[in-house]
């Protein structure tokens, strides 16, 4: 186990709703990243937080937002859900500000109907 | 053309076989190369990462990077049924706050 936990495990939402996903990083890891993994695809980088500040963002619209807290927990918020948002959402923590050594959580499976 | 290409498989091999998994890429600026293993219903697990060209070995796993051909490989020796998983390659520009690009993963099945 990586020591990275995510909640909830599964979630079903309706189009247009808002969702908050949670992640608890490994203790001492200052960087947390969030990814979206569609079925049969590799993870796509959403954004990264380093010491509570956004420090890199992928090609995702502003309705995807996040927060990182001092206790190594973080959130991914998605507003105005669309059907294409259905995916596995992964968080990963890193000891430094690089991403070459990341430890992933088990993910949250989001289904938008 | 995607930046990182990876054959989705599935690749089916008998137990004990040597497995070769590969990715090609188009962006010559990639410097860090990583391999992850992902079991069903789990998050990816980092297996190996290498910087620039060359080989790196860790137990039964060997990672190779050929930057001149824009081609990376992961070899698994003495494959076991427990190696059955999806293997994802990933690469990035620098070791700082970069954006990693993943391949779509290759599904490996090792049958007894």
HADDOCK unambig.tbl for C-alpha pairs under 7 A between the chains (distance, minus, plus):
assign (segid A and resid 40 and name CA) (segid B and resid 104 and name CA) 6.68 0.50 0.50
assign (segid A and resid 41 and name CA) (segid B and resid 104 and name CA) 4.34 0.50 0.50
assign (segid A and resid 41 and name CA) (segid B and resid 105 and name CA) 6.86 0.50 0.50
assign (segid A and resid 42 and name CA) (segid B and resid 88 and name CA) 6.93 0.50 0.50
assign (segid A and resid 42 and name CA) (segid B and resid 102 and name CA) 5.41 0.50 0.50
assign (segid A and resid 42 and name CA) (segid B and resid 103 and name CA) 5.46 0.50 0.50
assign (segid A and resid 42 and name CA) (segid B and resid 104 and name CA) 4.04 0.50 0.50
assign (segid A and resid 42 and name CA) (segid B and resid 105 and name CA) 6.07 0.50 0.50
assign (segid A and resid 43 and name CA) (segid B and resid 102 and name CA) 6.23 0.50 0.50
assign (segid A and resid 45 and name CA) (segid B and resid 99 and name CA) 6.64 0.50 0.50
assign (segid A and resid 45 and name CA) (segid B and resid 100 and name CA) 6.91 0.50 0.50
assign (segid A and resid 55 and name CA) (segid B and resid 97 and name CA) 6.64 0.50 0.50
assign (segid A and resid 56 and name CA) (segid B and resid 97 and name CA) 6.36 0.50 0.50
assign (segid A and resid 56 and name CA) (segid B and resid 98 and name CA) 6.98 0.50 0.50
assign (segid A and resid 58 and name CA) (segid B and resid 99 and name CA) 6.91 0.50 0.50
assign (segid A and resid 90 and name CA) (segid B and resid 43 and name CA) 6.83 0.50 0.50
assign (segid A and resid 97 and name CA) (segid B and resid 96 and name CA) 6.11 0.50 0.50
assign (segid A and resid 97 and name CA) (segid B and resid 97 and name CA) 6.14 0.50 0.50
assign (segid A and resid 98 and name CA) (segid B and resid 95 and name CA) 5.07 0.50 0.50
assign (segid A and resid 98 and name CA) (segid B and resid 96 and name CA) 4.48 0.50 0.50
assign (segid A and resid 98 and name CA) (segid B and resid 97 and name CA) 5.47 0.50 0.50
assign (segid A and resid 99 and name CA) (segid B and resid 95 and name CA) 6.60 0.50 0.50
assign (segid A and resid 99 and name CA) (segid B and resid 97 and name CA) 6.82 0.50 0.50
assign (segid A and resid 100 and name CA) (segid B and resid 49 and name CA) 6.90 0.50 0.50
assign (segid A and resid 100 and name CA) (segid B and resid 95 and name CA) 6.30 0.50 0.50
assign (segid A and resid 102 and name CA) (segid B and resid 46 and name CA) 6.90 0.50 0.50
assign (segid A and resid 103 and name CA) (segid B and resid 45 and name CA) 6.66 0.50 0.50
assign (segid A and resid 103 and name CA) (segid B and resid 46 and name CA) 6.90 0.50 0.50
assign (segid A and resid 104 and name CA) (segid B and resid 43 and name CA) 5.48 0.50 0.50
assign (segid A and resid 104 and name CA) (segid B and resid 44 and name CA) 5.94 0.50 0.50
assign (segid A and resid 104 and name CA) (segid B and resid 45 and name CA) 6.54 0.50 0.50
assign (segid A and resid 105 and name CA) (segid B and resid 43 and name CA) 5.42 0.50 0.50
assign (segid A and resid 106 and name CA) (segid B and resid 42 and name CA) 4.64 0.50 0.50
assign (segid A and resid 106 and name CA) (segid B and resid 43 and name CA) 4.24 0.50 0.50
assign (segid A and resid 107 and name CA) (segid B and resid 42 and name CA) 6.92 0.50 0.50
assign (segid A and resid 107 and name CA) (segid B and resid 43 and name CA) 5.96 0.50 0.50
